[in-house]
């Protein structure tokens, strides 16, 4: 299993985005003093969280917390997204109304490979794709 751990500037704000807009479930949250809460409860000032959707997990960790664990990160750096996270099986048409125009990067649109996709941006700029099969891939014209 691969579980992404996103560096975020505000764990509580990111939890709200992924829980309230995308429907992920909060599994656990951890405070700086290592107290934690589970089963959907959230500690007052979380520095780490695990969320879940359809058996897949996503971790969120504050810049300061991650920098404290891994010296390659600086406590004053900003999260810097450099890829996308793909949620396969998430209905883009059903989700598009949950986002403002500034959140939407692209779509929803049907791709040539048969997926309906909506690209959105989270509060720290991470690009998330919500995609669901919409039909067979579009045949290319080979004439």
Buried (B, 14 or more C-beta within 10 A) or exposed (E): EEEEEBBBBBBBEBBEBBBEBBEBBBBBBBBBEEEBBEEEEBBEEBBBBBBBBEEBBBBBBBBBBBBBEEEEBEEEEEBEBEEEBBBEEBEBEEBBEBBEEEBBBEBBEBEEEEBBBBBBBBBBEBBBBBBBEBEEEEEEEEE
